Each structure stands twice: as C-alpha cells, then as structure tokens.
Amino acid sequence: MVKSIIPALAIAFLLTGCSSEGCPSGYIDLGGICYDFGSDPDNCGGYAIACPSGHICQAGACVLSCPEGYVDCSGTCRDVTSDDYNCGSCGLTCAAGYVCTDGACMPDCPDGYTDCTGICKNLSNDPGHCGACGNACAAGEVCLTGACSFSCPSPYIDCSGSCAELSSDSRHCGACGAACAGGEICVDGSCTLSCYAGLTMCGGVCRDLMRDHDNCGSCGTACGTDEVCEAGTCVMDCTGGFTECDGACYDLDSDRLNCGACDAACGSGHVCEGGACTVTCASPLVNCSGECSDTSMDPDNCGSCGSPCTVLGEACISGSCVMTTWRWAGPRNFTNCSATGNTGPSQANCDTAYAGTLLDGEITVTGGIQAWVVPASATLRIEVFGAQGHSADTGYD
C-alpha cells in the first residue's frame, strides 16, 4: 500500500513522476495492482466486471465453459455425439424411433428388430428380410420364424407375405397393415407408447435420465446452466484447470480470491502466481517488507527501504529528506537551563533542559549565551522577563 501523505512542495514532482511501467504485457496497472482484463474472470473486459459462475473470460468477454467433448448450445453444454436433441450440431433433433449415435441420427430398433440400411426390420417374419437383411422370400412364400414358408400356422396371419401375430406385431397391430407410430409397440392388438431400454417416459417423451440436462435422475429435475448431467446427477462443469469453489469455477493458480485453495484471498497489492500470493509492485514502486512503496516520495522509505525521514517538517522529495515547512506548533519558552552564576549555561545544560520541547536542537550555546535563529520568515511575538539583578554585596561585577 503506497503512503498517502504527500507534501505540498512535492505535488509538481508527483504529477510527472507516476508511471504504469512494470506490469507484464497485456496487464493494466490500477492502483499498483496488475490486472489482465483479457482473461481475469473477476475483471473481464474492465475493472470489477465478474463473469457468472461456470463461465471463463476469453479475449475480454465472458463465455460458457463446456467440458471437453461438449458444445455450448444456447447457454447449455451438450454432447452433440449422443444428444438426441442436439445430434451432430445444436438444435438438430432426432425423429421418434431414432437415437443419436456418433453425431448421427440412427434407427433405435426395439427388441426383435434389426437395422437394415436405416430401417428397422423383423427378421423373423419380414418376407423382404427373412432371417437376414436383404434375404427376400420368393413369390407366394411367407416368412415364419426367420424362414421362408408357403403358409402361416396359427395364431399367425398372412399379411402380404408376412406371417404376423396381430396381437403383438407393431407393423400389423390388430389388423394387417395397421402399423404403430415410431416409439410405439403393439400390446394386445393396440399401439401403445413405450420407451426403449434405458429411457423413461417424461411428459409423453422418452428421456435418458442418466444424461438429460432437463430431466437428470428423475423427470423434471433440470440442471443449472453451468452444470451437466452425469450418471443421473447434476455436477458443476469446471474444466481446463478450474476448480469448483462455493458453486463457481476458479483457477486456483491465478485467482486472487481463491489462491491455492478455495476462499484463500490475497491481500492488497498482491497477485496470485502459481497458487501463492506474491507482492507485485509496478514501477516505480518497490517491495518494502511486503508493501509497495515509492522510495522517491515515501517518508518512511526515502531513497531506499527502511530509510525514514525523522525530523519533524521533513518530506521525502526525489528520494531525499528535505525540510519543506517550519514546524511552528506553539510558544518556545527559554530558561536558564537550570544554570546559575555569572558564567551562564553550557551546551550540555541546554540540550538536557530543552530535550523533548520545541527548542530541542534549536539552541546553540556560546560562552554561556543562548542563541536561537528564527528558522523562517514570520510575524513573531516575543515576551521578555528581565532578571532581578544583583545587590551590591553579591561580589559580582
């Protein structure tokens, strides 16, 4: 902390003596503290402009910090390689019956069905894919339990070459050709909405509660904008060397308020470097016992650290102690310095008598006569009280 006592005669020097040199490239000097407005989340783009939790400062702007493999989609981190609602890119939603696999919407075939070039087929009764994709039955044949046959046994029905069980076949549910919509299954001859394994019905939509941001762990449990859903639990999204402290992400290597550990704040005039609070003094300031000081004008560190100006009225100017004003703080009372006789006091007598008073150091004794020189031009009031004198019988001349 720089001393705030500035002598009046040093003002002209101060106006020309300040300098912002000394901060590393890209930093700004404010009050002797170096700030990086380009990457400091507490001063992003300007002093005291703090980024919200879960954000970092990049090029002077607060941006959402997403973990590796995630993408910022309208303020929420999404895994576009597996997110059914942001598949491959933000906003691309897979259609019903499709899931996002490696960033592409692929058919999510229910049990008993196989993906045949992008279409789910029942290899047990599909005449065009009987037993295997592309294995078509001959004309007049039907597909039964994965083999081409000339007739359908009970309770199967011949539906255009497919032996279908109308009570459970989603392509022929209740009747030949009555196909269930995507995401539905056939139960007792009626199409019923159903979710595939690993999904849960939430408000009429199948959701993956293990990774769905808006339905994390249970339907309707939404994670915050700075959180992601992992294994059904909302967790703080701190990446790239950042650490979660009280619900926000901080770089413990450089954050002044969380230096080396959460809530470990550095003091005034300090910065956090490598997780430790370090005094940083921008030129012309120097580190004097843990405080930044300008030795050209600091009366406690004048010219160098630990060199104070000790005489009342002195100021530190250009690194030297200089008397700038006369210290008139009250009347000066002259005495005989406790000496009697015709020789007057000695210098030692007066040094002792005036020690700790306003005359301390101002009296010069020569031949028993005290001399005091007015230190500055001023209007003075002098009151003199004469000695009693001596009687004729004292023996003094």
Buried (B, 14 or more C-beta within 10 A) or exposed (E): EBBEEBBEEBEEBBEEEEEEEBBEEEBBBBEBBBBBBBBBBBBBBEEEBBBEBBBBBBEBEBEBBBBEEBBEBEEBBBBBBBBBBBBBEBEBEBEBBBBBBEBEBBBBBBEBBBEBEEBBBBBBBBBBBBBEBEBBBEEEBBBBEBEBBEEBEEEBBBBEBBBBBBBBBBBBBBEBEBBBEEBBBBBEBEBEBBBBEEBBEBEEBBBBBBBBBBBBBEBEBBBBBBBBBBEBEBBBBBBEEBBBBEEBBBBBBBBBEBBBEBEBEBEEBBBBEEBEBEBBBBEBBBBBEEBBBBBBBBBBBBBEBEBEBEEEBBBBBEBEBBBBBEBEEEEBEBBBBEBEEEEBBBBEBBBEBBEEBBBEEBBEBEEBEBEEEEEEEEEEEEEEEEEEEEEEEEEEE
